[in-house]
Amino acid sequence: MTWILGLSLLLFSGALVTQSSPDLTVMEGSKVTLQCHYDKSYSNPDLYWYRRRPDHSLQFILYRDNTRSTDADFVQGRFSVLHNKDQGAFHLEIAAVRVEDGSVYYCVVKPTVMQRSSRAIR
């Protein structure tokens, strides 16, 4: 058995993020989906998944926005995202769970803030 943990609430740059099922027990080799919901009023947020390493540092897993995506090398096709912008959902799916996947996982949403300049360009 592998323990996969998620925090129930994160705040980042003013964006409210909720993760359901804070504690999960998963059988090795099975598939698990870690749910993350964010405020869908953000049109193009930066979306990340991280996990905590044994030394308590954070390990980057993946990043998505409307036009770009980046995955860590270890993802190896086992980690994927189920992203539904209309529902504000950014779920992490882990296939063929391994013992070393046991960790605390963090969903992070950084809203894109657009600000109009009040200066005229001549």
CNS distance restraints for C-alpha pairs under 8 A (distance, minus, plus):
assign (resid   1 and name CA) (resid  25 and name CA) 6.71 0.50 0.50
assign (resid   1 and name CA) (resid  26 and name CA) 5.79 0.50 0.50
assign (resid   1 and name CA) (resid  27 and name CA) 4.61 0.50 0.50
assign (resid   1 and name CA) (resid  28 and name CA) 5.67 0.50 0.50
assign (resid   1 and name CA) (resid  99 and name CA) 7.43 0.50 0.50
assign (resid   2 and name CA) (resid  25 and name CA) 5.91 0.50 0.50
assign (resid   2 and name CA) (resid  26 and name CA) 5.23 0.50 0.50
assign (resid   2 and name CA) (resid  27 and name CA) 6.00 0.50 0.50
assign (resid   2 and name CA) (resid  28 and name CA) 6.22 0.50 0.50
assign (resid   2 and name CA) (resid  97 and name CA) 7.86 0.50 0.50
assign (resid   2 and name CA) (resid  98 and name CA) 7.33 0.50 0.50
assign (resid   2 and name CA) (resid  99 and name CA) 5.46 0.50 0.50
assign (resid   2 and name CA) (resid 101 and name CA) 7.43 0.50 0.50
assign (resid   2 and name CA) (resid 102 and name CA) 5.49 0.50 0.50
assign (resid   3 and name CA) (resid  23 and name CA) 7.60 0.50 0.50
assign (resid   3 and name CA) (resid  24 and name CA) 6.09 0.50 0.50
assign (resid   3 and name CA) (resid  25 and name CA) 4.84 0.50 0.50
assign (resid   3 and name CA) (resid  26 and name CA) 6.28 0.50 0.50
assign (resid   3 and name CA) (resid 102 and name CA) 4.91 0.50 0.50
assign (resid   3 and name CA) (resid 103 and name CA) 6.85 0.50 0.50
assign (resid   4 and name CA) (resid  23 and name CA) 6.44 0.50 0.50
assign (resid   4 and name CA) (resid  24 and name CA) 5.25 0.50 0.50
assign (resid   4 and name CA) (resid  25 and name CA) 6.22 0.50 0.50
assign (resid   4 and name CA) (resid  26 and name CA) 7.09 0.50 0.50
assign (resid   4 and name CA) (resid 101 and name CA) 7.21 0.50 0.50
assign (resid   4 and name CA) (resid 102 and name CA) 4.78 0.50 0.50
assign (resid   4 and name CA) (resid 103 and name CA) 5.25 0.50 0.50
assign (resid   4 and name CA) (resid 104 and name CA) 6.24 0.50 0.50
assign (resid   4 and name CA) (resid 105 and name CA) 7.53 0.50 0.50
assign (resid   5 and name CA) (resid  22 and name CA) 5.67 0.50 0.50
assign (resid   5 and name CA) (resid  23 and name CA) 4.70 0.50 0.50
assign (resid   5 and name CA) (resid  24 and name CA) 5.95 0.50 0.50
assign (resid   5 and name CA) (resid 102 and name CA) 7.48 0.50 0.50
assign (resid   5 and name CA) (resid 103 and name CA) 5.86 0.50 0.50
assign (resid   5 and name CA) (resid 104 and name CA) 4.43 0.50 0.50
assign (resid   5 and name CA) (resid 105 and name CA) 6.17 0.50 0.50
assign (resid   6 and name CA) (resid  19 and name CA) 6.84 0.50 0.50
assign (resid   6 and name CA) (resid  20 and name CA) 7.82 0.50 0.50
assign (resid   6 and name CA) (resid  21 and name CA) 7.19 0.50 0.50
assign (resid   6 and name CA) (resid  22 and name CA) 4.57 0.50 0.50
assign (resid   6 and name CA) (resid  23 and name CA) 6.29 0.50 0.50
assign (resid   6 and name CA) (resid  34 and name CA) 7.66 0.50 0.50
assign (resid   6 and name CA) (resid 104 and name CA) 5.13 0.50 0.50
assign (resid   6 and name CA) (resid 105 and name CA) 4.89 0.50 0.50
assign (resid   6 and name CA) (resid 106 and name CA) 6.35 0.50 0.50
assign (resid   7 and name CA) (resid  19 and name CA) 6.43 0.50 0.50
assign (resid   7 and name CA) (resid  22 and name CA) 5.49 0.50 0.50
assign (resid   7 and name CA) (resid 104 and name CA) 7.17 0.50 0.50
assign (resid   7 and name CA) (resid 105 and name CA) 7.09 0.50 0.50
assign (resid   7 and name CA) (resid 106 and name CA) 6.66 0.50 0.50
assign (resid   8 and name CA) (resid  18 and name CA) 5.76 0.50 0.50
assign (resid   8 and name CA) (resid  19 and name CA) 4.88 0.50 0.50
assign (resid   8 and name CA) (resid  20 and name CA) 6.17 0.50 0.50
assign (resid   8 and name CA) (resid  21 and name CA) 7.58 0.50 0.50
assign (resid   8 and name CA) (resid  22 and name CA) 5.61 0.50 0.50
assign (resid   9 and name CA) (resid  16 and name CA) 7.69 0.50 0.50
assign (resid   9 and name CA) (resid  17 and name CA) 5.99 0.50 0.50
assign (resid   9 and name CA) (resid  18 and name CA) 4.86 0.50 0.50
assign (resid   9 and name CA) (resid  19 and name CA) 6.30 0.50 0.50
assign (resid  10 and name CA) (resid  16 and name CA) 6.56 0.50 0.50
assign (resid  10 and name CA) (resid  17 and name CA) 5.34 0.50 0.50
assign (resid  10 and name CA) (resid  18 and name CA) 6.58 0.50 0.50
assign (resid  10 and name CA) (resid 107 and name CA) 7.76 0.50 0.50
assign (resid  10 and name CA) (resid 108 and name CA) 7.35 0.50 0.50
assign (resid  11 and name CA) (resid  15 and name CA) 5.81 0.50 0.50
assign (resid  11 and name CA) (resid  16 and name CA) 5.28 0.50 0.50
assign (resid  11 and name CA) (resid  17 and name CA) 6.27 0.50 0.50
assign (resid  12 and name CA) (resid  16 and name CA) 7.09 0.50 0.50
assign (resid  12 and name CA) (resid  17 and name CA) 7.97 0.50 0.50
assign (resid  12 and name CA) (resid 108 and name CA) 6.80 0.50 0.50
assign (resid  12 and name CA) (resid 109 and name CA) 6.49 0.50 0.50
assign (resid  12 and name CA) (resid 110 and name CA) 6.27 0.50 0.50
assign (resid  13 and name CA) (resid 110 and name CA) 6.01 0.50 0.50
assign (resid  13 and name CA) (resid 111 and name CA) 7.01 0.50 0.50
assign (resid  14 and name CA) (resid 111 and name CA) 7.94 0.50 0.50
assign (resid  15 and name CA) (resid  38 and name CA) 7.30 0.50 0.50
assign (resid  15 and name CA) (resid  39 and name CA) 6.80 0.50 0.50
assign (resid  15 and name CA) (resid 109 and name CA) 6.51 0.50 0.50
assign (resid  15 and name CA) (resid 110 and name CA) 6.71 0.50 0.50
assign (resid  15 and name CA) (resid 111 and name CA) 6.58 0.50 0.50
assign (resid  16 and name CA) (resid  38 and name CA) 6.06 0.50 0.50
assign (resid  16 and name CA) (resid  39 and name CA) 6.32 0.50 0.50
assign (resid  16 and name CA) (resid 109 and name CA) 7.99 0.50 0.50
assign (resid  17 and name CA) (resid  36 and name CA) 6.93 0.50 0.50
assign (resid  17 and name CA) (resid  37 and name CA) 5.82 0.50 0.50
assign (resid  17 and name CA) (resid  38 and name CA) 4.68 0.50 0.50
assign (resid  17 and name CA) (resid  39 and name CA) 7.15 0.50 0.50
assign (resid  17 and name CA) (resid 107 and name CA) 7.40 0.50 0.50
assign (resid  17 and name CA) (resid 108 and name CA) 7.17 0.50 0.50
assign (resid  17 and name CA) (resid 109 and name CA) 6.91 0.50 0.50
assign (resid  18 and name CA) (resid  36 and name CA) 5.78 0.50 0.50
assign (resid  18 and name CA) (resid  37 and name CA) 5.35 0.50 0.50
assign (resid  18 and name CA) (resid  38 and name CA) 6.55 0.50 0.50
assign (resid  19 and name CA) (resid  34 and name CA) 7.51 0.50 0.50
assign (resid  19 and name CA) (resid  35 and name CA) 5.52 0.50 0.50
assign (resid  19 and name CA) (resid  36 and name CA) 4.53 0.50 0.50
assign (resid  19 and name CA) (resid  37 and name CA) 6.41 0.50 0.50
assign (resid  19 and name CA) (resid 107 and name CA) 7.49 0.50 0.50
assign (resid  20 and name CA) (resid  34 and name CA) 7.55 0.50 0.50
assign (resid  20 and name CA) (resid  35 and name CA) 5.75 0.50 0.50
assign (resid  20 and name CA) (resid  36 and name CA) 6.86 0.50 0.50
assign (resid  21 and name CA) (resid  34 and name CA) 7.72 0.50 0.50
assign (resid  21 and name CA) (resid  35 and name CA) 7.67 0.50 0.50
assign (resid  26 and name CA) (resid  30 and name CA) 6.96 0.50 0.50
assign (resid  26 and name CA) (resid  32 and name CA) 7.20 0.50 0.50
assign (resid  26 and name CA) (resid  97 and name CA) 7.67 0.50 0.50
assign (resid  27 and name CA) (resid  97 and name CA) 7.37 0.50 0.50
assign (resid  28 and name CA) (resid  96 and name CA) 6.93 0.50 0.50
assign (resid  28 and name CA) (resid  97 and name CA) 5.19 0.50 0.50
assign (resid  28 and name CA) (resid  98 and name CA) 5.45 0.50 0.50
assign (resid  28 and name CA) (resid  99 and name CA) 6.48 0.50 0.50
assign (resid  29 and name CA) (resid  95 and name CA) 7.37 0.50 0.50
assign (resid  29 and name CA) (resid  96 and name CA) 4.04 0.50 0.50
assign (resid  29 and name CA) (resid  97 and name CA) 4.78 0.50 0.50
assign (resid  29 and name CA) (resid  98 and name CA) 6.34 0.50 0.50
assign (resid  30 and name CA) (resid  95 and name CA) 6.42 0.50 0.50
assign (resid  30 and name CA) (resid  96 and name CA) 5.04 0.50 0.50
assign (resid  30 and name CA) (resid  97 and name CA) 5.54 0.50 0.50
assign (resid  31 and name CA) (resid  93 and name CA) 7.17 0.50 0.50
assign (resid  31 and name CA) (resid  94 and name CA) 5.63 0.50 0.50
assign (resid  31 and name CA) (resid  95 and name CA) 4.36 0.50 0.50
assign (resid  31 and name CA) (resid  96 and name CA) 5.63 0.50 0.50
assign (resid  31 and name CA) (resid  97 and name CA) 6.13 0.50 0.50
assign (resid  32 and name CA) (resid  93 and name CA) 5.71 0.50 0.50
assign (resid  32 and name CA) (resid  94 and name CA) 5.37 0.50 0.50
assign (resid  32 and name CA) (resid  95 and name CA) 6.62 0.50 0.50
assign (resid  32 and name CA) (resid  97 and name CA) 7.48 0.50 0.50
assign (resid  33 and name CA) (resid  91 and name CA) 6.49 0.50 0.50
assign (resid  33 and name CA) (resid  92 and name CA) 5.58 0.50 0.50
assign (resid  33 and name CA) (resid  93 and name CA) 4.29 0.50 0.50
assign (resid  33 and name CA) (resid  94 and name CA) 6.38 0.50 0.50
assign (resid  34 and name CA) (resid  91 and name CA) 5.55 0.50 0.50
assign (resid  34 and name CA) (resid  92 and name CA) 5.07 0.50 0.50
assign (resid  34 and name CA) (resid  93 and name CA) 6.28 0.50 0.50
assign (resid  35 and name CA) (resid  89 and name CA) 7.49 0.50 0.50
assign (resid  35 and name CA) (resid  90 and name CA) 6.90 0.50 0.50
assign (resid  35 and name CA) (resid  91 and name CA) 4.50 0.50 0.50
assign (resid  35 and name CA) (resid  92 and name CA) 6.57 0.50 0.50
assign (resid  36 and name CA) (resid  89 and name CA) 5.82 0.50 0.50
assign (resid  36 and name CA) (resid  90 and name CA) 5.24 0.50 0.50
assign (resid  36 and name CA) (resid  91 and name CA) 5.19 0.50 0.50
assign (resid  36 and name CA) (resid  92 and name CA) 7.78 0.50 0.50
assign (resid  36 and name CA) (resid 107 and name CA) 6.34 0.50 0.50
assign (resid  37 and name CA) (resid  87 and name CA) 7.80 0.50 0.50
assign (resid  37 and name CA) (resid  88 and name CA) 5.41 0.50 0.50
assign (resid  37 and name CA) (resid  89 and name CA) 4.60 0.50 0.50
assign (resid  37 and name CA) (resid  90 and name CA) 6.19 0.50 0.50
assign (resid  37 and name CA) (resid  91 and name CA) 7.77 0.50 0.50
assign (resid  38 and name CA) (resid  88 and name CA) 5.08 0.50 0.50
assign (resid  38 and name CA) (resid  89 and name CA) 6.47 0.50 0.50
assign (resid  38 and name CA) (resid  90 and name CA) 7.73 0.50 0.50
assign (resid  38 and name CA) (resid 109 and name CA) 7.12 0.50 0.50
assign (resid  39 and name CA) (resid  88 and name CA) 6.02 0.50 0.50
assign (resid  40 and name CA) (resid  85 and name CA) 6.69 0.50 0.50
assign (resid  40 and name CA) (resid  86 and name CA) 6.72 0.50 0.50
assign (resid  40 and name CA) (resid  87 and name CA) 6.54 0.50 0.50
assign (resid  40 and name CA) (resid  88 and name CA) 4.51 0.50 0.50
assign (resid  42 and name CA) (resid 111 and name CA) 6.11 0.50 0.50
assign (resid  42 and name CA) (resid 112 and name CA) 7.25 0.50 0.50
assign (resid  43 and name CA) (resid 112 and name CA) 7.82 0.50 0.50
assign (resid  44 and name CA) (resid  65 and name CA) 6.19 0.50 0.50
assign (resid  44 and name CA) (resid  66 and name CA) 5.97 0.50 0.50
assign (resid  44 and name CA) (resid 111 and name CA) 7.03 0.50 0.50
assign (resid  44 and name CA) (resid 112 and name CA) 6.16 0.50 0.50
assign (resid  45 and name CA) (resid  65 and name CA) 6.13 0.50 0.50
assign (resid  45 and name CA) (resid  66 and name CA) 7.95 0.50 0.50
assign (resid  45 and name CA) (resid 109 and name CA) 6.38 0.50 0.50
assign (resid  45 and name CA) (resid 110 and name CA) 5.59 0.50 0.50
assign (resid  45 and name CA) (resid 111 and name CA) 4.35 0.50 0.50
assign (resid  45 and name CA) (resid 112 and name CA) 5.28 0.50 0.50
assign (resid  46 and name CA) (resid  63 and name CA) 7.21 0.50 0.50
assign (resid  46 and name CA) (resid  64 and name CA) 6.19 0.50 0.50
assign (resid  46 and name CA) (resid  65 and name CA) 5.13 0.50 0.50
assign (resid  46 and name CA) (resid 109 and name CA) 5.76 0.50 0.50
assign (resid  46 and name CA) (resid 110 and name CA) 4.97 0.50 0.50
assign (resid  46 and name CA) (resid 111 and name CA) 6.21 0.50 0.50
assign (resid  46 and name CA) (resid 112 and name CA) 6.99 0.50 0.50
assign (resid  47 and name CA) (resid  63 and name CA) 5.57 0.50 0.50
assign (resid  47 and name CA) (resid  64 and name CA) 5.14 0.50 0.50
assign (resid  47 and name CA) (resid  65 and name CA) 6.15 0.50 0.50
assign (resid  47 and name CA) (resid  90 and name CA) 7.62 0.50 0.50
assign (resid  47 and name CA) (resid 107 and name CA) 7.55 0.50 0.50
assign (resid  47 and name CA) (resid 108 and name CA) 5.94 0.50 0.50
assign (resid  47 and name CA) (resid 109 and name CA) 4.80 0.50 0.50
assign (resid  47 and name CA) (resid 110 and name CA) 6.51 0.50 0.50
assign (resid  48 and name CA) (resid  60 and name CA) 7.86 0.50 0.50
assign (resid  48 and name CA) (resid  61 and name CA) 7.48 0.50 0.50
assign (resid  48 and name CA) (resid  62 and name CA) 5.68 0.50 0.50
assign (resid  48 and name CA) (resid  63 and name CA) 4.48 0.50 0.50
assign (resid  48 and name CA) (resid  64 and name CA) 6.54 0.50 0.50
assign (resid  48 and name CA) (resid 107 and name CA) 5.89 0.50 0.50
assign (resid  48 and name CA) (resid 108 and name CA) 5.03 0.50 0.50
assign (resid  48 and name CA) (resid 109 and name CA) 6.42 0.50 0.50
assign (resid  49 and name CA) (resid  60 and name CA) 6.57 0.50 0.50
assign (resid  49 and name CA) (resid  61 and name CA) 5.41 0.50 0.50
assign (resid  49 and name CA) (resid  62 and name CA) 5.47 0.50 0.50
assign (resid  49 and name CA) (resid  63 and name CA) 6.72 0.50 0.50
assign (resid  49 and name CA) (resid  92 and name CA) 7.54 0.50 0.50
assign (resid  49 and name CA) (resid 105 and name CA) 7.09 0.50 0.50
assign (resid  49 and name CA) (resid 106 and name CA) 5.65 0.50 0.50
assign (resid  49 and name CA) (resid 107 and name CA) 4.73 0.50 0.50
assign (resid  49 and name CA) (resid 108 and name CA) 6.19 0.50 0.50
assign (resid  50 and name CA) (resid  58 and name CA) 6.18 0.50 0.50
assign (resid  50 and name CA) (resid  59 and name CA) 5.40 0.50 0.50
assign (resid  50 and name CA) (resid  60 and name CA) 4.59 0.50 0.50
assign (resid  50 and name CA) (resid  61 and name CA) 5.15 0.50 0.50
assign (resid  50 and name CA) (resid  62 and name CA) 7.26 0.50 0.50
assign (resid  50 and name CA) (resid 105 and name CA) 5.79 0.50 0.50
assign (resid  50 and name CA) (resid 106 and name CA) 5.09 0.50 0.50
assign (resid  50 and name CA) (resid 107 and name CA) 6.62 0.50 0.50
assign (resid  50 and name CA) (resid 108 and name CA) 7.81 0.50 0.50
assign (resid  51 and name CA) (resid  58 and name CA) 5.61 0.50 0.50
assign (resid  51 and name CA) (resid  59 and name CA) 5.24 0.50 0.50
assign (resid  51 and name CA) (resid  60 and name CA) 6.76 0.50 0.50
assign (resid  51 and name CA) (resid  61 and name CA) 7.12 0.50 0.50
assign (resid  51 and name CA) (resid 103 and name CA) 6.29 0.50 0.50
assign (resid  51 and name CA) (resid 104 and name CA) 5.55 0.50 0.50
assign (resid  51 and name CA) (resid 105 and name CA) 4.25 0.50 0.50
assign (resid  51 and name CA) (resid 106 and name CA) 5.85 0.50 0.50
assign (resid  52 and name CA) (resid  56 and name CA) 5.51 0.50 0.50
assign (resid  52 and name CA) (resid  57 and name CA) 5.80 0.50 0.50
assign (resid  52 and name CA) (resid  58 and name CA) 4.65 0.50 0.50
assign (resid  52 and name CA) (resid  59 and name CA) 6.04 0.50 0.50
assign (resid  52 and name CA) (resid 103 and name CA) 5.95 0.50 0.50
assign (resid  52 and name CA) (resid 104 and name CA) 5.45 0.50 0.50
assign (resid  52 and name CA) (resid 105 and name CA) 6.53 0.50 0.50
assign (resid  53 and name CA) (resid  57 and name CA) 5.44 0.50 0.50
assign (resid  53 and name CA) (resid  58 and name CA) 5.96 0.50 0.50
assign (resid  53 and name CA) (resid  59 and name CA) 6.34 0.50 0.50
assign (resid  53 and name CA) (resid 103 and name CA) 7.17 0.50 0.50
assign (resid  60 and name CA) (resid  72 and name CA) 6.51 0.50 0.50
assign (resid  61 and name CA) (resid  71 and name CA) 6.06 0.50 0.50
assign (resid  61 and name CA) (resid  72 and name CA) 5.21 0.50 0.50
assign (resid  61 and name CA) (resid  75 and name CA) 6.94 0.50 0.50
assign (resid  62 and name CA) (resid  69 and name CA) 7.45 0.50 0.50
assign (resid  62 and name CA) (resid  70 and name CA) 5.57 0.50 0.50
assign (resid  62 and name CA) (resid  71 and name CA) 4.35 0.50 0.50
assign (resid  62 and name CA) (resid  72 and name CA) 6.00 0.50 0.50
assign (resid  63 and name CA) (resid  68 and name CA) 7.94 0.50 0.50
assign (resid  63 and name CA) (resid  69 and name CA) 5.48 0.50 0.50
assign (resid  63 and name CA) (resid  70 and name CA) 5.10 0.50 0.50
assign (resid  63 and name CA) (resid  71 and name CA) 6.48 0.50 0.50
assign (resid  64 and name CA) (resid  68 and name CA) 5.81 0.50 0.50
assign (resid  64 and name CA) (resid  69 and name CA) 4.50 0.50 0.50
assign (resid  64 and name CA) (resid  70 and name CA) 6.68 0.50 0.50
assign (resid  65 and name CA) (resid  69 and name CA) 6.64 0.50 0.50
assign (resid  71 and name CA) (resid  75 and name CA) 6.51 0.50 0.50
assign (resid  75 and name CA) (resid  79 and name CA) 5.37 0.50 0.50
assign (resid  78 and name CA) (resid  93 and name CA) 7.91 0.50 0.50
assign (resid  78 and name CA) (resid  94 and name CA) 5.58 0.50 0.50
assign (resid  78 and name CA) (resid  95 and name CA) 4.92 0.50 0.50
assign (resid  78 and name CA) (resid  96 and name CA) 6.80 0.50 0.50
assign (resid  79 and name CA) (resid  92 and name CA) 6.92 0.50 0.50
assign (resid  79 and name CA) (resid  93 and name CA) 5.65 0.50 0.50
assign (resid  79 and name CA) (resid  94 and name CA) 4.66 0.50 0.50
assign (resid  79 and name CA) (resid  95 and name CA) 6.46 0.50 0.50
assign (resid  80 and name CA) (resid  92 and name CA) 5.93 0.50 0.50
assign (resid  80 and name CA) (resid  93 and name CA) 5.18 0.50 0.50
assign (resid  80 and name CA) (resid  94 and name CA) 6.63 0.50 0.50
assign (resid  81 and name CA) (resid  90 and name CA) 6.56 0.50 0.50
assign (resid  81 and name CA) (resid  91 and name CA) 5.60 0.50 0.50
assign (resid  81 and name CA) (resid  92 and name CA) 4.82 0.50 0.50
assign (resid  81 and name CA) (resid  93 and name CA) 5.94 0.50 0.50
assign (resid  82 and name CA) (resid  89 and name CA) 7.42 0.50 0.50
assign (resid  82 and name CA) (resid  90 and name CA) 5.81 0.50 0.50
assign (resid  82 and name CA) (resid  91 and name CA) 5.03 0.50 0.50
assign (resid  82 and name CA) (resid  92 and name CA) 6.47 0.50 0.50
assign (resid  82 and name CA) (resid  93 and name CA) 7.20 0.50 0.50
assign (resid  83 and name CA) (resid  88 and name CA) 7.80 0.50 0.50
assign (resid  83 and name CA) (resid  89 and name CA) 5.53 0.50 0.50
assign (resid  83 and name CA) (resid  90 and name CA) 4.53 0.50 0.50
assign (resid  83 and name CA) (resid  91 and name CA) 6.37 0.50 0.50
assign (resid  84 and name CA) (resid  88 and name CA) 5.98 0.50 0.50
assign (resid  84 and name CA) (resid  89 and name CA) 5.04 0.50 0.50
assign (resid  84 and name CA) (resid  90 and name CA) 6.61 0.50 0.50
assign (resid  85 and name CA) (resid  89 and name CA) 6.33 0.50 0.50
assign (resid  97 and name CA) (resid 101 and name CA) 6.41 0.50 0.50
assign (resid  98 and name CA) (resid 102 and name CA) 7.59 0.50 0.50
